[in-house]
Amino acid sequence: MPATAHRPARERPGPADKPMRRFLLRRLALAVPTLLGVTAVVFATVALVPGDPVGVFLGPGAPPEARRELTERLGLEQPLPVQYAVWLGHAITGDLGVSISGQRPVSHLLLPAVGETLVLAGAAFVLVLVGGTLLGALGALRPRSLPGRLSGALGTLAISAPQYSVALLLIAVFSVRLGWFPSGGTHDVFGDGGGPDLLIHLVLPAVAAALVPLGLTARVFRAALGSALAGDLADSLRARGLSRPAVLWHCVHNASPALLTIAGLQLAYLLEGVVFVETIFAWPGVGRLIFDALSARDLPLVQGGVLVIAVAFVGVNILVDAAHAWIDPRVRS
């Protein structure tokens, strides 16, 4: 027997891999003009905000020579299209400019802030995924019972509660009155700065950030699971003699694309929508950094921070679409 007969056959991608690959390539191709549009909107919005960044940095009594020198160094004397082209060329290479107020590269200021935002958004997302799934499943399985009605009411209350007011209420009750949790920051001044210290500071901002996404996730998953349980698939599975847990498992699998889509959108919302939470709880993330930069008219820092959030939003949506297509073959075909 020839030696080649003993070699294992080389694995080749199956037919199902090609639609998935084409789907991913299409999504990545669509992301390019989306990101270009985002960069244009970010630059134009920040550049057209009233105010004088040179005057904020140098002060009202700065001599004209100093103002002219700083204006030329920042490129603010050029037309907006030229400024945008220069900024975009640098941003593509990772150079987001130098902070006017901090006199440091914007990327050096953003990196630690991005890490803090990811910690807060990750903790809030865990609450959203677990709480939204449990409330939604309870409402779908027992829609007419007291627990089911209560889960629906809690979901509606979570959506309706203003994030800003909820954050202040949490501080007033659990920090000021009860003293269970700190009111802000990531570590105590005299603490050890370890994991337990971070976790206890994370509780209140994570809850405040998670309430609205949790309510939306619960409502969407309740509707999707309830529709699957009342549909023909559940009836046919019961007719075949499958047990209640098996029927529930198949219905949950059918409702998982809806859960995945809404959960991914809420993760993107958490990455860009925690500005108020970070500001109220003095959490040193991207949201608070942008808020402080707006107050100081630090245009390069604002543009860099908003651009990072926008790129993260687009990236999360691509991942969600890819996961949806992997679960549901109809999407990728």
N, C-alpha and C positions, 0 to 999 in steps of 0.2 A: 504494500500500500504506500503511495507517495506520502512524503512528509507533510505536504500541504493539507492532507485530509484530516490530520490531527489538530490543525489550528482552529480555534473557535471562530465562528462567523462574526465578522465585524458588525456591530450594531449600527443600524441605520435609522434615522429619524422616521417615525411612522407618518402616515398621511395626516393624522390629527395634529402633528406638530407644525405643519406648514401654515394652516389658517391662523394658528396662534402667533407664529412668527410674523406673518403679514399684518395681523392686528396690532402687534406691538410696534412694528415699523410705522404703520399709519399713525398711531397715537404719538410716537416720538416726532414724526414729521409735522403733525399738527401743533405740537408744543412749541416749535421754533417760531412761527409767526405770532403765537399767543404770547410768548415771552418778549418778543420784540415790541408788541403792542403794550405790554405791561411796562416795559422800560420807558417807552415814550410817555405813557400816562403818568408814571411816577415822576419822571424828570419835569414834565410840563407843570404838573400840579404843585410840586415843591418849589419850582422856580418862579411861579406866578403868585405865590403867597406874599401878601404885602409885608414890607419890612426891609431893613438894610442890614445884611449880615456884617458888612464892613464896619458900619457904625456901632453895631452891638459889640463887636470884638475890640475895636480901638477906642470906643467911647466917643461922646459927642464933641469933645474938644481936641480931637486928633488933627494934626496939620494936614493940609491937602496933599503934600508929598507922600506921607505915610499911607493915606487912603488910596492914592493912585498906585503906589507900589503893591499894596495888598490886593487891589482890584485886578491888576495885571497878573499877579501871581496866581490868583484863583481863576483867571480867565473870564471874569464877569463882564469885561468890556466888549467881548465878542457877541455876535448875534446868537439867539437861542438855538437855531439849528446847528451852528458850529459848536456851541457848547455841548449840545446833546451828542453830536458825533464823536467829539473828543472823549466825553464821559463814557459813552458806550464802548469805545475802543479800549479804554483802560479797564472798564468793568469786565469785559470778556476775558481779559488776562488776569483777573482777580485783584486789580488795583482799584479800590473804591475811593481813593483820594485821602486827604488828610483832614482830620477834624479841626474846625476853626477854633472851637472852644478848648478842646483838649490838646491840640497841637501834637497829635499822635495819629498814625495810620488808622483809618476807619476800621479796617479788618481786625486790628489788634483790639479795638474796643468792642467789636461785634462778637468775636469768638467766645469770650467768657459769657457774654449776655445770651448768646444762642444756647449755650449749655444750660444756663439757668432756666430759660424758657422751655427747653425740652424736658427738664425735670418736672416743672410744674404742669406742662401739657400732658406728659406721660402719666403722672399721678391722676390728673383729672380724667384722662381717657380711660383709665382702668375703672374709675367710678362710673363713668358713662356706660361702658360696655357691660359691666356686671349689673349695675342698677337698672339700666334700660332693658336688658334682656330679661331680668327677673320680673320687673313690673309688667313688661309687655307679655311675657308668657303667662303670668298670673291673670292678667286681664283677658287673654285669649282662651285660657282653659276654663275659667270660671267667670264668664262675662256678666251673669246675672246675680252672682253671689255678692255678699258684702265685701270680701277681699278684692274681688274683681272690680267692683265699683270704686273702692278706695284707691286701687292702683291707678285707675283712670283719672280720678280726682287729683292724685299726687302728680301725675304726669302733666295735667293741665296747669296745676299750680306752679310746677317747676318752669314751664314755658312762660307763664305770665309774669313771674316774679322778676322785677328789674335787677340786673346783676349788681349794679352800683348799690342799691338799697339793701340787697341781701348781704353784700360784703360788710356794709356798715352795721347791719343787725347782728351778724356773726361776731364782729369785734365787740359790740356793746354787750352781748350776752355772755359769750364764751371766753372772752379775754378780760373785759373790764369788770363785769359783775361776778362771774364764777371763777375767773383766773385759771381756767384749765389749759388754755393755749396762748402763746404769745401773739401780739397784735401785728407784728411785722418783722421783716428781715428773714434771713436764712439761718442764722446762728445767734446764740446769746453772746453778749460781750465777754462774759466770764465763763462761757461754756467750753467744752473740749472740742467743739466743731466737728464731731463725728456724725455717724449715720443717725443715731437716735435723736440728736439735737436737730438735725435737718428734718427728720420725719415729723417731729412735733410742731415745727414751724410750717410744715407743708400742709397740715390738715385743713385749716381754715381757707387759705387761698385755693386749694384744690376743690373743696366743696363749693365755694362761690363760683369758680370757673365751670364746674361740671353741671350745675343745675339745669340750665337751658338746654344744652345738648342731651342731657339725660332724659328730659321730658320728650324731646323730639324723637329720640331713639326708641323710647318705650312706646310711643304712639304708632310709629311706623312698624315696629316689630309686632305689636299687637294686631294691627290690621292685616299684615302679611300672614302671620301664623293662624289667625282666625279664619282668613279666607282659605288657607290650605286645609284646615281641619273641617271646614264645611263644604269642601269641594268634592269632585268625583274621585280624586286620588284616594282620599281617606275612606270613602265609601267602598271602593274596590278592594282596598287593603283589609278592611274589616270583613268584607264578604269572603276573602280568602282565608279567614281564620287567624290573622295576625293578632298578636297581643296588643293591648293598649300602649305599652311603652314602644313597641316596634312601630306602630302607626304614628305615634308622636314623633319618633325619631325621623321617619320619612318626611313628615310635614315640616319639621324644623329644618331639614335639609332643603326642602323646597322654598322655605322662607328665608334661608340664609343669604341669598343674593341681595334681598332688600335690606337685611340687617347689615351686610357688608358695605353696601352703598351708603346708607345713612351714617354708619359708624365712621367710614372714611371721610365723609364730608364734615362730620363733627370734629374729627381730628384736625382737619385743615382749619376749621373755625377756631379751634383751641390755639393753634399755632399763631393765628393772626388776631384773635379776638380777646386776648387777655390783657389788653392795655390798661383797662380800668382796674382789674384785679391786681396787676403788678404795681400800679401806682398807689392804690389804697393800702396794700400790704407791704409796701416798700420792698418788693421782690426785684432783685437786680437783673431783670430780663430785657429782652429786646423792646417790649412795649414801653417799659419805663424809660429805657434809653432814648427811644424816639420821642417820648413825651418831654423829657428834659432837653433834648436837642431842638425841638420845636420852640420851646421857651427861649432858648439861646440863639435862635435863628442859625443853627449850625446845619447848613444845607447839605454838605457832603455826608454828614452822619445820618441825617434824615433820609436822604436818597438811598444810601447803602442799606440802612435798616429796613426800609419799605421794600427794597429790591430783594433782600434775603427772604423776607416773609412771603413775597409774591412767588419767588422761585420754589419755596417750600410748598406753597399751596398747589402750584401746578404739578410738582413732583408727587405729592400725595394723591392727587386725582389720577395721575397716570398709574400709580401703584394700585389704586382701588379698581380702575378699569381693567388692569391686567389680572387681578385676583378674581374679579367678576367673570371675565372671559374664561379663566381657568376652571371656575366652578360650573359655569353655564356654557356649554358648547354653542348654543344658538347665538350668543353674543359675538364670538370670534368668527362665526361663519357668515 
